[in-house]
């Protein structure tokens, strides 16, 4: 028998002594060229092992093969805290971070499809209007001329130069597709003068600098009611561009209300605004489709250039499955390689189940699952092998019907000779694994160990939390709640909805379901979310720096600071690591960051406060025997008891902590940086915050994202408690356990994109299973084994 070649013996990825985040000296061997699934409750350390250790080290080593110059442009990565990592191959990460919500980003610009279409139109478009830039809605047309001074071999010469760039941006809306109109009555009360406080814009008071500028500019009389202004005065008040003026000998800048609102409020993402500013923007500003480009974002020239009667705007507005057919019909040898590549990209969209999107769909409106699958597109036809593909819950946002397609794609990648690592909770995906690694036993500090590794059958028999819950099947409820009232939706037509009329029952648990792209989010976020008393909890990421933690994000720190201040007779600002109480050495960060250029930065624990973030003098103030850093180091479960009774009794803090505990985050410490939380944990922190809002109707967008099978039961209990407390809960969801638990189901379909957008079923889960008339009904019937 022939002796095995040494090169063929490396068929394992070996990890020894991993200590990233909450991992406790984990050692594991993962087979190469196989599909390995990592399971465990949310927060047990799956992402720390797969993303934080294996993928991070692989990417760092690849980056080190480039020159120092190139590395300076790449994100620098520190070496993960691990003793040995052997057998790594190139890692390609496909994570579930949402795509940027920049208003200029669309599905076409985020993939390479738009770039290829622009080149195609610049070669074949008739009339020919210019380079590919002339078809881009992110490039403005500019021209200029002037004298240029140059120095050549000691002689200074002047030359006249002119230049022009033809861009495709619509000049009216600046490539955004929408224009803003201001509701003037929301900006000021025209019966009052400025001095009487006519302005109703948050932060614009006549005391202080702002008042000095408006009183001293001389463009209008601050004592005259606004309705008596002349046209000129009103124009200056509202629209005057920033102008340098002098008031009392001081140089200042005066700018009209509308330019200053656009600069201060509208340049921010709506989600990042403070609640009172968001309420003002919603009240005062309406976004309407740009009348000049009709929402296509493109200039007249770009819209006039056509191939076979289709302009680039028409092409981007087509559903991708239709666009692929149109591209197939173009036979032009001069651009054959380009057509081939474009064809392949569009076919990949269809293959992965996103054929219902259009290229002009804003990237920020994609759900987490759609964004992740969009990122997968570039890897589908790749001829690379022996690569490690790392997926983070690829089934997010997928209907059970779509999960089968995703499974086939992952198996295709593996069968080409690649190692596929998947972090996943759904039993349908765990079922196709060659090897399973289960982390636990619990979450946070009670997790971080490997409790099982081996085959699927071994996992079932292992008795771990995942093993015990693997075959859980929810049963249909024997009796369902009756609706107290109905919320009417009439003629909904957003995205692909076909004039939908539906009555959503209130006072019960309603689940809205349907295949990915059938119009669920369009219906609920488009027709229900903006109404009074409706609180929507979406999948958007929490914005937070490494200074943010659950205590600051939920508003919990406020009552705790005040209590510390009251008991000790000092001011509350001392008990904030972002304010006066911060350790002066590390500015309240707890660590000191040293930037080393192209090398990874180094973070060392601050020697003065030993990572506690506070000045030593602050730590002498106690509350019931604990200082502020000890309180922030408590897990939520312990803090609930601490603030419940005795000297530390604090009803306001206890209420917020009870909500965090309700959503299953009892293991998080109050001071853990938000940047270290997993996707599922962040969404539940968000849910805990929104539960405190005064609203009668809650909308939850896929709350089972990132939840382990064992946590889904707890979530259902939470939803029941919300409904029993008199709230109405509407859940957009694919998880069969949540569907089975519903009082009322609204199923959209029958397919995705223009094959969907209709209500195909509304009624109780039992009726849906009995009828089996829709895809959802068939899968739910299989699930409850009816």
N, C-alpha and C positions, 0 to 999 in steps of 0.2 A: 504494500500500500504506500502510496506517495506521501511524503512528509508535508504537513501543512506549511504554506509559506508564512513567514513571520508577519508580513503585511496584512494577512487575512485574520490575524488573531485579535485585532482591536475591534471587537464588535460590541463593546459596552461603553456607555458614558458613566464614569465613576465619580461620585461626589463623596468627599470625606470631611466630616467636621464643619458643616455649614452652620453659621450663626447669624445670618442676616435677619433683621427684625426680631421675630419671636422664635426663630428656629433654635432648637436645643441640640447643638452638636450632631446634626443629622447626617447620616451616611446612607447612600443609596446607589444601586447599580441599575442603569436603564438600558434595555437592549436597543441597539441601533437598527435602522431600517424596519422598525415596527411602530405600531400605533400605541402609545402609552397615555392613559388617562389619569389625571391627578384629581382626587376627590377629597372631600372633607368639608366640615361646616365653614360658613363664611368667617374669615378671620383666623383659620387654623394654620395658615402659613403656606398655602399652595402657591400663591403668586410670588411669595418671598423665595421659594425654592426654584420655581420654573423661570420666572422673569428676573427676580432680584439676584439669583446666583448663576444658573446655567446660561441663560441668554445674555445677561449683563457681561459676564466674563468673556463669552464668545465675541460679542461686539467690541469689547475693549481690545481684545487681541487682534482683531481685524484692523481696528483703527491704528494700532501700533505699527502695522506694516507700511503705513503711509509716511511721507516725510513730515518733519516737524511743522513745516510751513502749512501743509494741507491739514494736519491735525488741529492747527490753530482755528480752523473754520468749523470744526466738528464739535458736537457736544462732548465735553470731557467726562469720563466715567472713572470712578474710583474702583480699586479692586475689591470685589465682594469679600466679606469676612468668612473665609473658608480655607481649610488646611490643604486639601488636594482636589484638583479637578483634572481628570484625564479623559482623553478620547473625545474631546469636543470637536464638533464640526461647525461650519459657518451657520449662524442662526438667522432666520428671517422671522421677524415678529409681526404678528397680526393682532393688534390689541383692540380693546373696545372703547378707546377714547373717542368721544364724539368729534366730528370734524369741526374745524373752526367755524364760528357763526359770523364770520366777516360777511357783510351784506354783498360784497363783490364776488364771493366764492360760489360757484355752482358745481353740479355734478360733472359737467364737461370740463371746467377748469381744474377741478381736483383730480381728475384722471387725465390721461393724455389725449382724450378724444377731441376736445376743442382745438388743441394745438394742431392736430392732424387735419381737422376740418378747415382751419384757417389757411393752411398751406394749400389744401385742395382747391379752395375757392380763389386763392390768389393766382393759381395756375390756370384754372378752367373757367372761372367766373366771367360772365359777359353782362355788361361792359367790364373791362379790366379796370380796377380802381387803385391798385397799388400792392404793396407787400402784404404779408400775412397780418402785420400790425393794423392795416386798414380794416380788418374784420374783427378786431378785438375791442370789446366794450370796456376794457380797462386801460386803453391807450387814447389819450386826448390828442386832437389835432392841434399842433402849434407851429408857428413860423416866426422867424426873427431875422434881423440883419443888423450889422454894425461893424465898427472898426476893431480889428484885433491887433494888439501890439506884440511883436515877437522880437526876440534877440537872437541873432544868428552870427556866430563868429565875431562877437564884439560890436556888431552894428545893429542898432534898433530900427526896425522897419514897421510900417503900418500897412495893413492890407484890409480890404473890405471883404467881409464874408457874409453869406446869408444861408439860412438852412430852413427846411420845413419838414415836419413829420405828419403824415396822414394817419390818423388813428380812427378807430371805429366807434368811439364813445359818443353816445347821444349827448349833445351839448346842454340840453334842458335839464335832464335828471342826473347828469354826470355818471352815466353807466350803472345807475342803481335800479332803473325800471319803475321807480315810484317818485313822486314829488310830494313835498310836505306843504300842507295848507294850515295856517294858524287861525284858530278860533279866537278873534280879538277880545271877545267878551270874557274869555278865561284869563287874559293877560292883565286887564285893568277894568276898573269900574269908571265908566266915562262921565258919571255925574259928579265925581270928586276931582280935586286938583292933586298934583303930585304931592304937595305938602300935606294934604289931608289923607295921604295913604292910599292913592288910587291903585297902585300896582299890587297885583295878587300873585306875583311869581315868587316861589320859595327862595328866600335868601336875598331878595332885592328890597331892602328897607332903606328909608330915606335918612336914617341915622348913620353916621360914619362916612367913609370915603365915597360910597356909591351916591349918597345924597349930595355930597359936596360937588361931585362931578356934574350931576344933573341940574343942581341949582346954579352952578357957576358957568355952564357951557354957553349960555346966552342964546340958545337956539329956540327956546320957548319960555313962557312965563310959568314958573312952578306954582303960582297961586291961581292960575286960570283952570276951570274945569276942562277936562280933555275934550268933551263934546264941542267946546267952543273954539278948538284949535283950527287954524287955517290949514289948507292942504299941505303947505310947505312945512308947517310946524309938526303936523302929524307924521309926515314923511321922515323928518329928522328924528322924531321920537322912536319910530318903528324901524326904519330901514337904513339910517345913515351908516355908511361903512366906517370902520375905525379911523378916527381923526385925532391928531395930536392937538391938545388945547392947553392953556395955562390958566390955573385957578389959584389966586392968592400967591402968584409967583412960583407955583410948583407945576412942573410938566406932568400932565396926565393924558390918558387916552379916553376919548368919548366914543362909544359905539352904540348904535340903535339896539332896541330890545331884541329884534328878531335875529340879527347876526350874533348877538352875544348868547342867546338861547341855543342857537345852532352850534356855537363853539363849545358851550359849557355842558349842555345836556345831550344834544343829539349825536355828539361824537362818541358817546359811551354806548355799550351794549345795554339793551333795556334791562336784562337780568341783573346787571351789576349796579343798577341805580338803587338809591335808598327808597323805601316804600312811599314816602310822601312826595318825592320827586317823580317817581314812576306814575303816581296817581295824577300829578299835574300834567305830565307829558301826555297821558292817555286822554285827559280832559281837553287839553289845549291844542293838540296837534293831530291832524288826520293825514294819513298816507293814502294818496290816490294814485292810480296808474298814470304814468307819464303820458300826457295827451299827444306828445310829438312822436314818440317811438312806439306808443301803444304797449309799453311794458317789455319790449324786446331788448332794451338797453342800447340798441345800435343806432348809429347815425343813418341819415337818409341814403348816403352813398353806399354804405355796407348792405343796406336792405335792397338796393336797386340791382346789385350784381347777382346774377342767377346762373345756376347750372340746370338745364332742362326744366326751366320754369320754377325752380325751388331756390329761395335765398337762404343764406346761412341762418337767418332768424327762423325761417320755416323748418329747417333741418333740426335746429336745437329744440324746437317746440314739439317735434314728433315724438311719439313713444319710441323708445330705443328699438323695440322689436320691429317697428315699421321702418325706422331709419336704416336698420341693417338690410332690409329688403331693397330699399332705394339705392344704397351704396352698391349692393350686388349687381344692380342693373346698369351701373356705369362701366363702360368698357373703354378704357383710355390707356393705350400702351405707354404713353409718356409718363404717367404717374402710377404705373402698375404696382411698384413696391409699397407706395403709400396707401393705395386702396387695399392691398392685402393686409397691411398692419391694422388699418382702421377697421376693416371687416372682422379681423380676429378680436380686436378689443370689444367691438359691439356684440359679437357672438358670445364672448366671455360673460358679458352682462346678462345675456339671456340664459346661458348655461347655469349661472349661479342663482337664477331666480330674480333678477332685477330688471328684466326686460320691460317692466311696466313703468320705469322711471323715464323722464325726459332729460336731455342734457342741460336744459335751462333751469332745472329745479334747484333752488338755493341749497347749498350744502348744509347750512344750519338747520334745515327742516327735516333732514334724514334722521330716522330713529337710530339708536345705538347699534342695533343689528344690521340695519341697512348700511351704516357707515363702515362697519367692520367688513361686510361682504364687498363693498366698493373697494376697500383696500386689498382684498384678496385677488381682485381681478388681474392685477399685473403679474401674479405668480402662477396663474392657471396654466398657461401654455408654455411655461418655462422649461427649457431642456436641461436645466441644471439637475444633477442628482447628488446623492450623499450630502444633502443639505438638511439641517434641522429646522423644521417649521414649528413655530410655537403659537398656539391659538388660545385666546382667552375667551372661554364660553361662546363658541361660535353659534350656539343655538339661540342666543338672545334674540327676541323679536321674531322668532320663527314659529309658525304654526306646525303642529305635528306632521302635517302633510309635507312641509318644506324640509323638516329635519331629515327625512329619508334622502332627499337630494344632497343635503350637506354631508351626510354620512358617506355617500358615494364619492363625493369630491375628495374627502379626506383619505378614503381608501385608494383612490387614484393616485394621489400624491405619494402615499406610502409605497404603492406597487411599482412606482418608478424608481424605487431604491432610496427613498428619503426617510429620515427619522421624523415622526410626527408626535409632538407633545401637546396635549390638550388639557386645559383646566376646565372641568365641566361638572354640572350637577344632575343633568337630565339622564334618567335610566336608559332612554333610547340610545344615547350616545355612548354611555359606559358599556352598553351591550356589545359594541363592535370592537372594543379594545383588545389588543393582544396581551397587554400587561396593565395592571392597575396598581397605583400607589395611593394609599389612603392616609391622609394626615389627620391628626387630632391630638388627644381624644376630644378636646373641646376647642374654644376659640381664645384668642388673645394669649395671656400668660399661661392659660391652662391647655394650650395647644402646642404646635411646633415640634411634634414628634411623629415618626412614621409608625402607624398602628397596624398597617397591613401592606404587604406587596405580593402580587402573584396574579392568579387568573380570576376571572369573573366568578366562577363557581366557588373558588376559595374565599372571595370577598363575602359572598352570601352566607357562607358557613362561619365566617370569622367572628361574628358577634360584635363588630365595631358599630358605631352609630350609623355609618353609611350602609353597612351590611344589613343591619336590622331594618332600615327604612327602604331598602332597594325595591322591595316588592309591595310597598304600601300602595293601596288603591283607595281613593276616596269613594264613598258611596253617595248616591243621590239622596237628597233630603226627603224624608217622607212627607213633611208638610212645609209649605213655603209661606213667607210673610205676604200680607196683602198690601197693595200700594195705598198710600194716604192721599196722593195727588199725582198729577202728571206734569211733566215739563215738555212743552210742545216744541218740536223742531219742524219747520215748514220750508220746503223748497231749498234744502241745502245743496249747494253746487260747487263747493270748493274742491280744487284739484280734480279728482276723477268722479266725484259724487254726481249721480244722475237725478237731480231734483228730488232729493230724499225727503219724505215726510215720515216722522216717527214720534211716538209719544213715549218718553222715558219715565217709568214709574218712580215716584219719590218715596222715601221712608223705607226702602228695601235695598238689598245688595244686587246691583245690576252689573252683569258682565258683558262687555262689548267684545266680540271676537270675529275671526275671519282670517283668511290667509294673509301673509305679508303683502301689503300694497293694495288691500281691498278697500281702504278708505276709512278705517276705524279712527285714526288720529285726526284725519281731516274732518270727520263728523263731530267728534267730541271737542277737539281744541278749536275747531272753526265755528261751531254753532252753539256750544254750551259754555265753554271756559270763560268767555268775557262777561257773563251775566252777573248781576248782583248776588252776593251771598254764595258764590261758587269759588271754592279753593282748589286750584289745580296743582298737583305735585308731579312735575315732569321728570324726564330722565337726565336733564341737563346736569353737567358736573357742578359741584360746589366750587365756588371760587374762593381760594384761601391760600395764604402763604404759609411758610413753616412757623410763623408766629400764631397762626389760628389754631384753635383746638376746640373740642366739643363745648367747653365751658364758654369760650368767647362767641362761638357761632350761634349757640342756642340762646344767648342772653342770660345764661346761668350765672356768669361771673358778677353781673351787676348786683343782684341781691346779696351775694356772698361778700363782695367788697364792702357794701354798705354796712352789713352786720359786723364785719371785722372792725370797721371804722368806729361804729357806735360803741361796741364793747370796750375798745381801747382808747376812745376819745381822740382819735386822729382823723385825717382826711382820707376818703376812699381811694384817691389816686395812688396812694402808697402801695395798694394791694394789686396793682396792675403791672405786669412785666413789660408792658408797652408804654408805661408812663413813668411817674416819679419813683416808683418802687424798684425800677430795673437795676440790676447789678451794673455799676458804671463801667466795668471792664469789658463785658460782652454785650452791653446794651440790651440786656434782657433776653438774649437768644439762647443762653445756656451753653453755647459752643462758640468758638472763634473760628471764622472761615479765613483760610489763606488761599488766595488765587495764585496759581502757578502757571499762568499763560496756557500753553497747549497741553500741559500735564493736568491730571485731575486735581481739583482743589482739595485741600486737606481741612477737615473739621476736627478741632481738638476741644475736648471738654474744658470749659473755663475753670482756671485754677482757683479763682477768687470765690465764686459762688458754688463751685463743684457741680455745675449743671442745673442748679436749682432756679436760676434766672433772677432771683431777687437779691437786693442789697441786704447785707448781714443784719443791719439795724431793723429792717422790716420783719425779719424772722423771729424777733424777740416778742412781737405781738401775737398772742394766742387766742384761739376761740375754742372753748371746751378742751383745752390741753393740746390743741393742734395748731401749728403755724400754717400760713397760706400755702407754702410749697407742699406740705404734707397733705393738705386738703386736695390740691390738684393732682397728687399722686394716687388718690383713692380711686378704685374702680367704682362705676356707677352704682352697682349693687350695694356696696358698703356705704357710699355717700347717701343713698336713700334712707338708710337707717340712722345715719349720723345726724341728718338735718330734720329728722321726724320728731324728736322729742328732746327733753333736757335743755341744757344751756344753749345748745346749738340749734334749737328749734327755729326753722325758717320756712314758713308755708310757701313763699314764692319760689324758693329754690327747690323745695321738695316736689312741687307740682311739675317742674321741668324735668327733674330727675326721674320721677315716676313715669313720665312719657318716654324717656330714653330707655328705661327698663322695659316698658310695654312693648317697644318695637324690637326687643331682643338684644339690646346693646349693653346689658348689665356688666359685661367683662371689660368694656373700654375704660381707660382712666380719663379723668376729667381734663388732664393737661396733655393728652397725646396729640402731636401735631396732625392736622387734617391731611397733610400731604402723605401720611403713612397709612391712611385708611384704604381698604379695598373698595371696589365699585359698589358692592352690595351694602357695605357699611355706610358709605356716604349717602346713598339714597335713603337709608333708614334714619340717618341723622336729620335729613331734610324733612322726612315724614314726621318725625317727632316735633320739629319746629312748627310745621303747618297744622298739626293736630291742635295746637293751642289757639289757632286763629278762629275768630268768630265767623263761622260760615255754616250754612245749612246743608250744602252739597259738596262732597269731596270727590275730586277726580284723581285717580291714581293710574299712572301710565306704567304698566308692567311692573308691579311692586315685587314680583318674585325674582326679578333680575338678581343674580348673585346669591340666591338663597339656597341653602342645602335642603334636602327633602325634609329633614327634621324641623327646620325653621319655618317651612311652609305652613305646618299645622299651627304654629304660634301666630303667624300672620293672619290665618283665617279666624283665629280666636279674637285677634285685635279688630278685624273688620266687623265681626259680629258685635263686639262691644260698642263700636262706633254707631252701628245701625240701631242697636238696642237703646242707645242714649238719645235717639231721636234724629240722628243725622242720616242723610241719604248718601250712599256710596256708589260711585260709578267706576268700574275698573276695566281698563283696556288690558286684555290678558290672553295668553295662549296656553297657560298651564291647565291641564285637565282637572286637577284637584280644585282649582279656584272655580272653574266652570261648574263642576258638580255641586259646589257649595252655594251657587248663586240662587237667588229667588227668581230672577228673570234674566233671560239671555237675548241679546240682539246680535244676530249673526250677519255679517256683511260678505258680499261675494258677487257671483259665484267664484270668480277668479281674481286676478290682480290687474291693476291699470285699467285700460278701457274694457276689460272683461269683468271688472268689478264695479264697485260704487253703487250697489243696490242692496236693500235689506232683503236677505233671502229667508230669514226666519226671525220671529220674535215670539217668546213664550217661555214656559218653564223648562229647566233642563230635562225633566222626565219626558216632556212632549218632544223635545229635540232628539232624544235618544230613540224614542218610539218611532218617530217619523224617518230618521236616518236619511233625510232628503238632501242634506248638505255634507260637504267634506268634514266640517266640524262635527256634525251629528254622527258620521261614521266612526271618526276617531274617538269621540267621547264614548260611544257605545262599546267599542273595543276595550277602552280603558276601564270602564266600570263592569266589563264582562257581562253586559246585559243581553 
